[in-house]
Amino acid sequence: MAAANPSTIGTGTEVLRRKFGHAISNSTLQVDGVADHIFTILSIVVCNLDNSNAEIISVYVDPDTGTDNIYLVNSAPLPASGTWVFTEKVVVTNTDKLFVFTSAGDCDVYITYIDQDFS
């Protein structure tokens, strides 16, 4: 069963936001959902800074329903000096969490999203 969207009664705001990490190595960058907000992910860009070695990336959502992670990309190879761009729209609400995981190499990650605030 899908969680209900925040109330649309009253006024709200829409703000473009970004989150980024430089030279992330064997780590995760995440966007955490917030009550009374809808985050619409616009793009995720991952750039492999290593000129010699490929990288492995995964993108997944941990939904607020307490179920297993929902993978959008699972263990995708990113060539040396390569760039990967994801432009499918994904919604993060309430206690959802969006994760971008990189393996052993160094990667820059840049996430853009719309923050709709209904609080």
Disulfide bonds with the S-S distance in Angstrom:
none
